[in-house]
Amino acid sequence: MKIIVGLSGGVDSSVAAYLLKEQGYDVHGLFMVNWHDRTGTITSSCTWEDDWDLAQMVAKKLDIPIELVDLSEKYRQRVVDYMFDEYGKGRTPNPDVLCNREIKFDEFLNVALEKGADLVATGHYCRRAEHNGTYALLAGRDDNKDQSYFLCQLSQVQLSKALFPIGELTKPEVRKIAEKAKLPTANRKDSQGICFVGKVHLPDFLKQKLEPQKGNVIEVFSTQRIFKEQQDDKILSDEDLIRLSAPYDFTAVRGKKIGEHNGAHYYTVGQRKGLNIGGYKEPLFVLGTNTDTNIIYVGEGQEHPGLFRKGLFIKKDEVHWVRPDLEMQQGDERRFDVRIRYRQPLQKATLYMRPAGVFIIFDESQRAVTPGQFAAWYHNDELIGSGVIDA
């Protein structure tokens, strides 16, 4: 069986290739170039050329062939342009989830299949299971590194061709295997920043398409009545679902101007750094943004009630079922564990399927519910579905 491994120049994909080679598979390496432009990136971050050098060293060590494929134009069209568009709307996209759905397990997968691969392996910390032709995406054994969230938009077809050789391992175990095998990437630090772009200064990166524009910073006080209106109810009507999942209307609250910013599209809910406003006992956090009026709303302290909400909404056409056989029907209500950002502990919630989409109401109010990010729901350790947070 021929397996093509997406060798990235990191330790995880290196160990994935090593394990498959040890198991006797016909292993080939394929390295993706997805980004050339260094605009807005932190200059000390590694370039793709550094990654490519390491990937070739790993391939030589493992005695496997390796090729390079340039997918940068597709990446720009399907990931980066989407990012710019979402930020321009005042939403915060997740490029890592998009990269997996649109590039690694689509464009890259297609290239691998054209090269004769039976399966494609990556260094993700997650697992795949199969039963009677249905594929399940399971969390990785390492709770600290589980990356199933980043794969929450994969389809059954994509999963059917995917392998995750290190999903049963912890990060320390992966490091030990790499050291024992004397892999060149054994002690390399994990990559940070935007998938395949690297560590960036976001405002500078976004300035490629989104022009700076002076706007007001408005402080919202924690005593506002609006924050007391989102109370839980034992039996929820559709009106309750809309109310509990709606973002706060900061335009209707009392506040005061405390400064200026260079563009509301550069900020995201829950953000603390980059406001550059002092004189407060506790840090200021972004509570909300309005790109139409170019205003950002902030509040003092990480426990400001404006940071917390009971629910969120996902439009019908943005709901994705990794397990289509478990798809909820109109009128259904079902309990799941939900995650609204990477590494967030799973949160108890009830999903309500309605004609417009899915309402997710949490048992406990959630901090910094962010439009544009993905919510993913799990049953035990299996990721069942996901969707883009609309509001």
C-alpha positions as CSV (number, residue, x, y, z in Angstrom):
1,M,0.0,0.0,0.0
2,K,1.3,3.4,-1.0
3,I,0.9,6.1,1.6
4,I,1.9,9.7,1.0
5,V,2.8,11.7,4.1
6,G,2.5,15.4,4.2
7,L,6.0,16.1,5.5
8,S,6.1,19.7,6.9
9,G,9.5,19.9,8.4
10,G,8.1,19.4,11.9
11,V,8.6,16.5,14.3
12,D,5.0,15.3,14.2
13,S,4.8,14.6,10.5
14,S,8.4,13.2,10.6
15,V,7.4,10.6,13.3
16,A,4.2,9.8,11.3
17,A,6.4,8.9,8.3
18,Y,8.8,7.0,10.5
19,L,6.1,4.9,12.1
20,L,4.5,4.0,8.7
21,K,7.9,3.1,7.3
22,E,8.5,0.8,10.3
23,Q,5.2,-0.9,9.7
24,G,6.3,-1.8,6.2
25,Y,4.2,0.6,4.0
26,D,5.4,2.1,0.8
27,V,5.9,5.6,2.2
28,H,6.5,8.7,0.1
29,G,6.9,12.3,1.3
30,L,5.1,15.3,-0.2
31,F,5.9,18.8,0.9
32,M,3.4,21.7,0.4
33,V,4.4,25.3,-0.4
34,N,1.3,27.3,0.4
35,W,2.7,30.8,0.9
36,H,5.5,32.9,-0.5
37,D,4.6,36.4,0.6
38,R,6.3,37.5,3.9
39,T,4.3,40.7,4.3
40,G,3.2,41.2,7.9
41,T,5.1,38.1,9.1
42,I,7.5,38.2,12.1
43,T,10.9,38.2,10.5
44,S,12.3,35.7,13.0
45,S,9.8,33.1,12.1
46,C,10.9,30.2,9.8
47,T,10.4,30.4,6.1
48,W,9.1,27.6,4.0
49,E,12.6,27.1,2.6
50,D,13.8,26.2,6.1
51,D,10.9,23.7,6.4
52,W,11.7,22.2,3.0
53,D,15.3,21.7,4.0
54,L,14.3,19.8,7.1
55,A,11.7,17.7,5.3
56,Q,14.3,16.6,2.8
57,M,16.7,15.7,5.6
58,V,13.9,13.6,7.2
59,A,13.2,11.9,3.9
60,K,16.9,11.1,3.4
61,K,17.1,9.7,7.0
62,L,14.1,7.5,6.4
63,D,15.2,6.6,2.9
64,I,11.9,7.6,1.3
65,P,11.4,9.7,-1.8
66,I,10.0,13.3,-1.4
67,E,8.6,15.8,-3.8
68,L,7.5,19.5,-3.5
69,V,4.1,20.7,-4.6
70,D,3.3,24.4,-4.9
71,L,-0.3,25.1,-3.8
72,S,0.2,28.8,-3.0
73,E,-2.3,30.1,-5.6
74,K,-5.1,27.8,-4.3
75,Y,-4.2,28.7,-0.8
76,R,-4.5,32.3,-1.5
77,Q,-7.9,31.9,-3.2
78,R,-9.4,29.4,-0.8
79,V,-7.9,30.4,2.6
80,V,-6.3,33.9,2.6
81,D,-8.9,35.7,0.5
82,Y,-11.6,34.2,2.7
83,M,-9.7,35.5,5.7
84,F,-9.5,39.0,4.4
85,D,-13.2,38.9,3.5
86,E,-14.2,37.7,7.0
87,Y,-12.1,40.2,8.8
88,G,-13.5,42.9,6.6
89,K,-17.0,41.9,7.8
90,G,-15.9,42.1,11.5
91,R,-15.7,38.4,11.9
92,T,-12.7,36.3,13.0
93,P,-12.0,33.3,10.7
94,N,-10.0,30.2,11.6
95,P,-7.5,29.7,8.8
96,D,-6.3,26.4,10.2
97,V,-9.7,24.8,9.9
98,L,-10.1,26.2,6.4
99,C,-6.6,25.0,5.4
100,N,-7.4,21.5,6.4
101,R,-10.7,21.4,4.6
102,E,-9.7,23.3,1.5
103,I,-6.0,22.5,1.0
104,K,-4.6,19.6,3.0
105,F,-7.5,17.3,2.5
106,D,-8.7,18.6,-0.8
107,E,-6.0,20.1,-3.1
108,F,-3.1,18.2,-1.5
109,L,-5.1,15.0,-1.2
110,N,-6.0,15.2,-4.9
111,V,-2.4,15.6,-5.9
112,A,-1.4,12.7,-3.7
113,L,-4.1,10.5,-5.2
114,E,-2.9,11.5,-8.7
115,K,0.5,10.2,-7.7
116,G,-0.9,6.8,-6.8
117,A,-1.4,7.1,-3.1
118,D,-3.9,4.8,-1.5
119,L,-4.0,6.9,1.7
120,V,-2.6,10.3,2.9
121,A,-1.1,10.6,6.3
122,T,-0.5,13.8,8.4
123,G,1.0,14.5,11.8
124,H,-2.3,15.5,13.4
125,Y,-3.1,14.5,17.0
126,C,-6.4,12.8,16.3
127,R,-7.7,9.4,15.4
128,R,-9.9,7.8,12.7
129,A,-12.2,4.8,13.2
130,E,-14.3,2.9,10.7
131,H,-17.4,0.8,11.1
132,N,-19.5,-0.6,8.3
133,G,-18.2,2.0,5.8
134,T,-18.8,5.0,8.1
135,Y,-15.7,6.9,9.4
136,A,-15.4,8.6,12.8
137,L,-13.1,11.4,13.7
138,L,-11.9,10.9,17.2
139,A,-9.9,13.1,19.6
140,G,-6.2,12.4,20.0
141,R,-5.1,10.5,23.1
142,D,-3.0,13.5,24.2
143,D,-5.6,15.8,25.8
144,N,-3.1,18.7,25.7
145,K,-2.5,18.3,21.9
146,D,-5.8,17.0,20.6
147,Q,-6.2,18.6,17.1
148,S,-9.6,17.1,16.1
149,Y,-11.1,20.6,16.3
150,F,-8.9,21.7,13.4
151,L,-10.4,18.9,11.3
152,C,-14.0,19.6,12.2
153,Q,-15.0,20.4,8.6
154,L,-13.8,17.1,7.0
155,S,-16.2,15.0,5.1
156,Q,-16.6,11.2,5.0
157,V,-14.8,11.1,1.6
158,Q,-11.9,13.1,3.0
159,L,-11.7,10.9,6.2
160,S,-11.8,7.7,4.1
161,K,-8.4,8.7,2.6
162,A,-6.8,10.0,5.8
163,L,-4.4,8.4,8.3
164,F,-3.2,9.9,11.6
165,P,-0.3,7.7,12.7
166,I,0.5,9.6,15.9
167,G,-3.1,10.0,17.2
168,E,-2.6,7.3,19.9
169,L,0.6,9.0,21.1
170,T,1.3,12.0,23.4
171,K,3.7,14.7,22.4
172,P,6.4,13.6,24.8
173,E,6.2,10.1,23.3
174,V,6.5,11.5,19.8
175,R,9.6,13.5,20.8
176,K,11.2,10.3,22.3
177,I,10.5,8.3,19.2
178,A,12.1,11.1,17.1
179,E,15.1,11.2,19.3
180,K,15.6,7.4,19.3
181,A,15.3,7.4,15.5
182,K,17.7,10.3,15.3
183,L,15.3,12.3,13.2
184,P,16.6,15.8,12.3
185,T,13.4,17.4,13.6
186,A,13.5,15.7,17.0
187,N,14.1,18.9,19.0
188,R,12.5,21.4,16.7
189,K,9.9,23.7,18.3
190,D,6.3,23.5,17.2
191,S,5.3,26.0,14.6
192,Q,3.1,29.0,15.6
193,G,0.8,31.4,13.8
194,I,-1.4,31.1,10.8
195,C,-1.3,27.8,9.0
196,F,1.5,27.9,6.4
197,V,1.9,31.7,6.7
198,G,3.6,31.7,10.1
199,K,3.6,34.1,13.0
200,V,2.2,37.4,11.9
201,H,1.5,40.9,13.2
202,L,-2.2,40.7,12.3
203,P,-2.8,44.4,11.5
204,D,0.2,44.6,9.2
205,F,-0.9,41.3,7.5
206,L,-4.4,42.6,7.0
207,K,-3.3,45.9,5.7
208,Q,-2.6,44.1,2.4
209,K,-6.3,44.3,1.7
210,L,-7.9,46.2,4.6
211,E,-7.0,49.9,4.8
212,P,-6.5,51.6,8.3
213,Q,-9.3,53.8,9.3
214,K,-9.5,55.9,12.5
215,G,-12.4,55.0,14.8
216,N,-13.6,55.4,18.3
217,V,-13.0,53.1,21.3
218,I,-16.0,53.0,23.5
219,E,-15.9,51.8,27.1
220,V,-19.0,49.8,28.2
221,F,-19.7,49.7,31.9
222,S,-20.4,46.4,33.6
223,T,-23.5,47.6,35.4
224,Q,-25.5,47.9,32.1
225,R,-29.0,46.3,32.3
226,I,-28.5,44.5,29.0
227,F,-26.2,42.0,30.6
228,K,-28.9,40.9,33.0
229,E,-31.4,40.1,30.2
230,Q,-29.8,36.9,29.1
231,Q,-31.1,34.5,31.7
232,D,-31.5,30.8,31.3
233,D,-35.0,29.2,31.1
234,K,-36.0,25.7,31.9
235,I,-38.2,25.3,28.8
236,L,-37.0,27.4,25.8
237,S,-39.2,28.8,23.1
238,D,-37.9,29.8,19.7
239,E,-38.0,33.4,21.0
240,D,-35.9,32.4,24.0
241,L,-33.3,30.7,21.7
242,I,-33.0,33.8,19.6
243,R,-32.6,36.0,22.7
244,L,-30.1,33.8,24.4
245,S,-27.9,33.3,21.3
246,A,-28.0,37.0,20.1
247,P,-24.9,39.1,20.5
248,Y,-25.2,42.1,22.8
249,D,-26.4,45.3,21.1
250,F,-23.7,47.6,22.3
251,T,-25.1,50.5,20.3
252,A,-28.0,50.6,22.8
253,V,-25.8,50.8,25.9
254,R,-24.3,53.7,27.8
255,G,-20.6,54.2,27.2
256,K,-17.9,56.8,26.8
257,K,-15.2,57.4,24.3
258,I,-11.8,56.6,25.8
259,G,-9.5,56.5,22.7
260,E,-9.1,55.8,19.0
261,H,-8.1,52.8,16.9
262,N,-6.9,52.2,13.3
263,G,-9.7,49.9,12.1
264,A,-12.4,47.8,13.8
265,H,-11.6,44.9,11.4
266,Y,-8.2,44.5,13.1
267,Y,-9.8,43.5,16.4
268,T,-11.6,40.5,17.7
269,V,-13.9,39.7,20.7
270,G,-11.9,38.9,23.8
271,Q,-8.7,40.6,22.6
272,R,-6.6,42.3,25.2
273,K,-3.4,43.4,23.5
274,G,-3.2,46.2,20.9
275,L,-5.6,48.6,22.5
276,N,-2.8,50.8,24.0
277,I,-5.0,52.5,26.5
278,G,-3.8,52.8,30.1
279,G,-5.0,54.1,33.4
280,Y,-7.1,51.2,34.4
281,K,-6.8,48.9,37.4
282,E,-7.6,45.9,35.3
283,P,-6.9,45.2,31.6
284,L,-9.4,46.3,28.9
285,F,-10.9,43.6,26.7
286,V,-12.7,43.9,23.4
287,L,-16.4,43.1,23.9
288,G,-17.6,43.7,20.4
289,T,-16.8,45.4,17.1
290,N,-18.9,47.2,14.5
291,T,-17.2,47.5,11.1
292,D,-20.1,49.5,9.7
293,T,-19.6,52.4,12.2
294,N,-15.9,51.5,12.7
295,I,-16.3,51.3,16.5
296,I,-14.9,48.8,19.0
297,Y,-16.5,48.3,22.4
298,V,-14.3,47.5,25.4
299,G,-14.8,46.6,29.0
300,E,-12.5,46.5,32.1
301,G,-11.5,43.2,33.5
302,Q,-11.6,39.6,32.3
303,E,-14.9,39.0,34.2
304,H,-16.7,41.8,32.5
305,P,-20.3,40.5,31.9
306,G,-20.1,41.7,28.3
307,L,-17.6,39.0,27.6
308,F,-20.0,36.2,28.5
309,R,-22.9,34.7,26.6
310,K,-25.2,31.7,27.0
311,G,-25.6,30.8,23.4
312,L,-24.7,31.2,19.8
313,F,-26.3,30.6,16.4
314,I,-25.1,28.8,13.2
315,K,-26.9,29.3,9.9
316,K,-28.4,26.2,8.3
317,D,-26.0,26.3,5.3
318,E,-23.0,26.6,7.6
319,V,-23.8,23.4,9.6
320,H,-21.5,20.5,8.7
321,W,-21.9,16.9,9.9
322,V,-18.8,14.8,10.0
323,R,-21.2,12.0,10.7
324,P,-24.1,12.6,8.3
325,D,-25.9,9.5,9.7
326,L,-26.2,11.4,13.0
327,E,-27.5,14.6,11.5
328,M,-30.2,16.3,13.6
329,Q,-33.6,17.0,11.9
330,Q,-35.8,20.0,12.2
331,G,-37.2,20.3,15.7
332,D,-34.6,18.0,17.2
333,E,-32.9,18.9,20.5
334,R,-29.8,17.0,21.5
335,R,-27.1,17.2,24.2
336,F,-23.5,17.5,23.1
337,D,-20.1,18.6,24.4
338,V,-19.1,21.7,22.5
339,R,-15.8,23.5,21.8
340,I,-15.7,27.1,20.4
341,R,-12.0,27.4,20.1
342,Y,-8.9,25.2,20.0
343,R,-7.8,23.8,23.3
344,Q,-10.9,25.0,25.1
345,P,-12.2,22.3,27.5
346,L,-15.4,20.8,26.2
347,Q,-18.5,22.5,27.4
348,K,-22.0,21.0,28.1
349,A,-24.6,22.3,25.8
350,T,-27.9,21.6,24.1
351,L,-28.2,21.9,20.3
352,Y,-31.6,23.0,18.9
353,M,-32.2,22.4,15.2
354,R,-34.6,24.9,13.8
355,P,-35.4,25.9,10.1
356,A,-32.9,28.8,10.2
357,G,-30.1,26.7,11.6
358,V,-28.7,25.5,14.9
359,F,-28.9,27.2,18.2
360,I,-26.4,26.2,20.8
361,I,-27.3,27.0,24.4
362,F,-24.6,26.3,27.0
363,D,-25.1,25.1,30.6
364,E,-22.6,27.8,31.6
365,S,-22.1,31.1,30.0
366,Q,-19.2,31.2,27.6
367,R,-16.4,33.7,27.4
368,A,-15.7,35.5,24.1
369,V,-18.1,33.8,21.7
370,T,-16.5,35.0,18.4
371,P,-18.4,35.2,15.1
372,G,-16.4,33.6,12.3
373,Q,-14.9,30.9,14.5
374,F,-16.0,27.3,14.4
375,A,-18.1,25.6,17.0
376,A,-17.6,21.8,17.1
377,W,-19.7,19.3,18.9
378,Y,-18.7,15.9,20.3
379,H,-20.2,12.8,21.7
380,N,-17.7,11.3,24.1
381,D,-14.4,11.5,22.2
382,E,-15.9,11.6,18.7
383,L,-16.4,14.9,16.8
384,I,-19.9,14.7,15.3
385,G,-20.3,18.1,13.5
386,S,-19.4,21.7,13.4
387,G,-20.3,25.1,12.0
388,V,-19.3,28.7,11.6
389,I,-20.5,30.9,14.5
390,D,-22.8,33.5,12.9
391,A,-23.5,35.6,16.0
